[in-house]
Amino acid sequence: MSDEKTHFGYEEVPVGEKQDRVRAVFDSVASRYDLMNDLMSLGIHRLWKRRTVELAGVRRGQRVLDLAAGTGDLAERFARIVGADGEVVMSDINQAMLEQGRSRLVNAGLVGNLDYVLANAEALPFATDSFDCITIGFGLRNVTHKQLALNEMYRVLRPGGRALILEFSHPTTKPLEKAYDAYSFTVLPTLGRLVAGDSASYRYLAESIRMHPDQETLLGMMEQAGFERGSYENHTGGIVAIHRGYKL
């Protein structure tokens, strides 16, 4: 049996345990996930997602894969853009989150060009060269083997396609970093306790952000996976970054 370790927030755990523990976090928060996003970011997450969609440059008739799709914020936007001739595959490793997303998008009247797939980003059940665009929003930091997920994203992307990673990152100034730490480790768990009845899951989310690779490190990992013309944009002082790379 492997004794390889990985991080679950600040805690070191056996690799085989992380996936189940992350699943338990999102099982716990699924029903209040959208409300908590609005409260935690003061609604700014909507601007970050809108910019991600702009940078994706998706067109009518294209095929898009949205990994760690959660409740479907990005998938909803893409489904409206690609139209009836296109397809958006909404994928998540967590059944509860995927069901929340499906319910929300069906209620929004989006049927016909959306598919829902329960899948692990480290081993995608799709053919090579399948998608024009791949996105993962606020999900990569929860993946156990991030490089494997990036490799898989590159594999299933079509030549000429692009991948975008929207993720919490590292603030670019020390004063902002200190303020952000204070907010993350006091306000977030308190909000989690009051709104979702779960402070521990939101403490994990804060810790997982701190353990995620910084902007330049993630860019290097994308290049290692094969992506070219890689770049990133910092938003809200580097609290969030949008990385983009192409398969040429």
MARPAFI-511841 format. One record per residue (C-alpha): x, y, z; residue in one letter. Coordinates in Angstrom, 2 decimals, decimal comma, always signed. Example, Ala and Ser with C-alpha at 12.3 -4.5 7.8 and 13.67 -1.06 7.14 Angstrom:
# MARPAFI-511841
    east   north      up res
  +12,30   -4,50   +7,80   A
  +13,67   -1,06   +7,14   S
This chain:
# MARPAFI-511841
    east   north      up res
   +0,00   +0,00   +0,00   M
   +1,37   +3,46   -0,94   S
   +2,47   +5,74   +1,90   D
   +2,47   +8,81   -0,36   E
   +1,14  +11,91   +1,36   K
   -0,66  +15,00   +0,12   T
   -2,22  +18,09   +1,65   H
   -5,82  +18,44   +2,77   F
   -5,65  +22,10   +3,66   G
   -2,71  +22,36   +6,05   Y
   -3,06  +18,75   +7,15   E
   -0,94  +15,98   +5,62   E
   -3,05  +12,95   +4,72   V
   -2,54   +9,75   +2,74   P
   -3,17  +10,33   -0,98   V
   -6,01   +7,81   -0,97   G
   -7,93   +9,79   +1,66   E
   -7,95  +13,23   +0,09   K
  -10,59  +12,61   -2,57   Q
  -13,09  +11,28   -0,02   D
  -12,43  +14,14   +2,36   R
  -12,85  +16,76   -0,35   V
  -16,07  +15,04   -1,42   R
  -17,36  +15,25   +2,15   A
  -16,64  +19,00   +2,22   V
  -18,68  +19,64   -0,91   F
  -21,44  +17,25   +0,12   D
  -21,77  +19,43   +3,20   S
  -21,79  +22,82   +1,44   V
  -23,61  +21,98   -1,83   A
  -27,05  +23,29   -0,90   S
  -25,69  +26,67   +0,26   R
  -22,78  +26,92   -2,18   Y
  -24,13  +29,75   -4,36   D
  -25,29  +31,82   -1,40   L
  -21,93  +31,40   +0,31   M
  -20,06  +32,43   -2,85   N
  -22,02  +35,68   -2,96   D
  -21,45  +36,37   +0,72   L
  -17,76  +35,43   +0,76   M
  -16,81  +37,48   -2,30   S
  -19,41  +40,24   -1,91   L
  -20,65  +39,15   -5,34   G
  -17,31  +39,80   -7,06   I
  -17,04  +36,12   -8,11   H
  -19,57  +36,94  -10,84   R
  -17,15  +39,46  -12,37   L
  -14,29  +36,96  -12,25   W
  -16,43  +34,38  -14,04   K
  -17,65  +36,89  -16,62   R
  -14,03  +37,74  -17,44   R
  -13,17  +34,05  -17,75   T
  -15,95  +33,60  -20,31   V
  -14,68  +36,65  -22,24   E
  -11,14  +35,26  -22,34   L
  -12,42  +31,84  -23,45   A
  -13,61  +33,29  -26,75   G
  -16,13  +30,48  -27,22   V
  -18,24  +30,65  -30,38   R
  -21,52  +29,20  -31,58   R
  -21,37  +25,49  -32,41   G
  -18,28  +24,74  -30,31   Q
  -17,84  +22,00  -27,73   R
  -16,89  +23,07  -24,20   V
  -15,89  +21,06  -21,12   L
  -16,42  +22,73  -17,75   D
  -14,54  +20,78  -15,07   L
  -15,36  +21,05  -11,36   A
  -18,49  +22,70  -12,73   A
  -20,21  +22,92   -9,35   G
  -23,56  +24,64   -9,66   T
  -22,95  +25,61  -13,27   G
  -22,14  +29,33  -13,35   D
  -19,65  +28,98  -16,21   L
  -21,55  +26,16  -17,94   A
  -24,71  +28,28  -18,05   E
  -22,91  +31,13  -19,81   R
  -21,23  +28,80  -22,29   F
  -24,47  +26,95  -23,08   A
  -26,10  +30,21  -24,09   R
  -23,14  +31,12  -26,32   I
  -22,64  +27,82  -28,18   V
  -26,35  +27,49  -28,92   G
  -28,24  +24,46  -30,17   A
  -25,42  +23,50  -32,56   D
  -22,86  +23,36  -29,76   G
  -22,45  +21,31  -26,61   E
  -21,35  +21,99  -23,06   V
  -20,28  +19,08  -20,86   V
  -20,64  +19,93  -17,20   M
  -18,40  +17,66  -15,16   S
  -17,69  +17,32  -11,45   D
  -16,31  +14,61   -9,18   I
  -18,97  +15,39   -6,58   N
  -22,46  +13,98   -7,16   Q
  -24,19  +16,46   -4,84   A
  -22,65  +19,46   -6,59   M
  -23,45  +18,06  -10,04   L
  -27,09  +17,49   -9,03   E
  -27,30  +21,07   -7,72   Q
  -25,95  +22,31  -11,04   G
  -28,27  +20,19  -13,15   R
  -31,31  +21,30  -11,16   S
  -30,33  +24,97  -11,42   R
  -29,70  +24,89  -15,17   L
  -32,86  +22,93  -15,96   V
  -34,81  +25,49  -13,94   N
  -33,10  +28,19  -16,01   A
  -34,52  +26,55  -19,15   G
  -31,22  +25,18  -20,43   L
  -31,80  +21,76  -21,95   V
  -30,66  +20,12  -25,16   G
  -27,05  +21,29  -25,42   N
  -25,88  +20,35  -21,92   L
  -24,52  +17,01  -20,74   D
  -23,62  +16,08  -17,16   Y
  -20,71  +13,75  -16,38   V
  -19,50  +12,54  -12,99   L
  -15,74  +12,38  -13,52   A
  -12,33  +12,72  -11,89   N
  -10,26  +15,45  -13,55   A
   -7,17  +13,26  -13,20   E
   -8,63  +10,57  -15,51   A
  -11,16  +12,10  -17,89   L
  -13,55   +9,70  -19,70   P
  -13,27  +11,58  -23,01   F
  -11,46  +10,90  -26,25   A
   -8,29  +12,75  -27,14   T
   -8,88  +16,00  -29,08   D
  -12,56  +16,29  -28,05   S
  -13,14  +19,91  -26,96   F
  -12,62  +23,41  -28,32   D
  -12,38  +24,91  -24,85   C
  -11,89  +23,57  -21,32   I
  -12,45  +25,53  -18,12   T
  -12,03  +24,74  -14,46   I
  -13,28  +27,34  -11,99   G
  -12,22  +27,20   -8,35   F
  -11,64  +23,46   -8,58   G
   -8,00  +22,76   -9,39   L
   -6,82  +23,44   -5,84   R
   -8,99  +20,53   -4,63   N
   -7,45  +18,02   -7,07   V
   -4,99  +15,59   -5,47   T
   -2,60  +15,35   -8,45   H
   -2,85  +18,72  -10,18   K
   -0,29  +17,89  -12,86   Q
   -2,27  +14,82  -13,90   L
   -5,39  +16,97  -14,26   A
   -3,51  +19,51  -16,40   L
   -2,13  +16,68  -18,54   N
   -5,65  +15,34  -19,05   E
   -7,00  +18,78  -19,93   M
   -4,32  +19,08  -22,60   Y
   -5,05  +15,58  -23,94   R
   -8,78  +16,06  -24,49   V
   -8,39  +19,55  -25,95   L
   -8,45  +19,86  -29,73   R
   -5,50  +21,43  -31,57   P
   -6,19  +25,16  -31,67   G
   -8,21  +24,90  -28,46   G
   -7,62  +26,69  -25,17   R
   -7,89  +25,93  -21,49   A
   -8,67  +28,42  -18,74   L
   -8,13  +28,02  -15,02   I
   -9,97  +30,40  -12,72   L
   -8,62  +29,95   -9,22   E
   -7,79  +31,68   -5,99   F
   -4,15  +32,62   -6,01   S
   -1,57  +34,67   -4,11   H
   -2,03  +38,39   -3,34   P
   +0,60  +40,58   -4,95   T
   +1,28  +42,87   -1,94   T
   +2,09  +42,13   +1,69   K
   -0,61  +44,44   +3,17   P
   -3,28  +42,75   +1,04   L
   -1,93  +39,32   +1,94   E
   -2,22  +40,10   +5,67   K
   -5,74  +41,50   +5,32   A
   -6,78  +38,52   +3,19   Y
   -5,40  +36,05   +5,75   D
   -7,32  +37,76   +8,55   A
  -10,51  +37,66   +6,48   Y
  -10,04  +34,04   +5,39   S
   -9,39  +32,57   +8,81   F
  -11,93  +34,57  +10,81   T
  -14,78  +35,72   +8,57   V
  -15,02  +32,66   +6,29   L
  -15,38  +30,01   +9,03   P
  -17,84  +32,28  +10,86   T
  -19,95  +32,71   +7,71   L
  -19,76  +28,97   +7,16   G
  -21,03  +28,30  +10,67   R
  -23,85  +30,86  +10,51   L
  -25,07  +30,26   +6,95   V
  -24,13  +26,68   +6,08   A
  -23,84  +25,25   +9,59   G
  -20,30  +24,14   +8,83   D
  -17,24  +26,16   +9,88   S
  -14,73  +23,33   +9,37   A
  -15,37  +23,04   +5,62   S
  -14,79  +26,75   +5,12   Y
  -11,61  +26,64   +7,16   R
  -10,45  +23,86   +4,81   Y
  -11,31  +26,03   +1,79   L
   -9,20  +28,87   +3,23   A
   -6,30  +26,50   +3,89   E
   -6,55  +24,90   +0,44   S
   -6,15  +28,35   -1,16   I
   -2,89  +28,90   +0,76   R
   -1,52  +25,53   -0,36   M
   -2,31  +26,12   -4,04   H
   +0,64  +26,92   -6,35   P
   +1,30  +30,61   -6,96   D
   +0,73  +32,25  -10,35   Q
   +4,15  +31,54  -11,88   E
   +4,32  +27,98  -10,54   T
   +0,93  +27,12  -12,05   L
   +1,98  +28,67  -15,36   L
   +5,02  +26,40  -15,35   G
   +2,84  +23,37  -14,63   M
   +0,66  +24,23  -17,62   M
   +3,75  +24,47  -19,82   E
   +4,91  +21,10  -18,49   Q
   +1,55  +19,62  -19,57   A
   +2,17  +20,90  -23,10   G
   +0,24  +24,17  -23,18   F
   +1,75  +26,98  -25,22   E
   +1,32  +30,76  -25,24   R
   +0,52  +30,56  -21,55   G
   -0,45  +33,68  -19,63   S
   -2,39  +34,81  -16,59   Y
   -4,35  +37,80  -15,36   E
   -4,46  +38,82  -11,71   N
   -7,76  +40,06  -10,36   H
   -8,56  +41,77   -7,05   T
   -4,86  +42,20   -6,30   G
   -3,95  +38,57   -7,08   G
   -6,57  +37,07   -4,77   I
   -7,77  +35,42   -7,96   V
   -5,90  +34,64  -11,17   A
   -7,12  +33,46  -14,57   I
   -4,58  +31,29  -16,39   H
   -4,91  +30,54  -20,09   R
   -3,01  +28,19  -22,39   G
   -3,38  +26,79  -25,89   Y
   -2,90  +23,45  -27,60   K
   -1,26  +24,37  -30,90   L
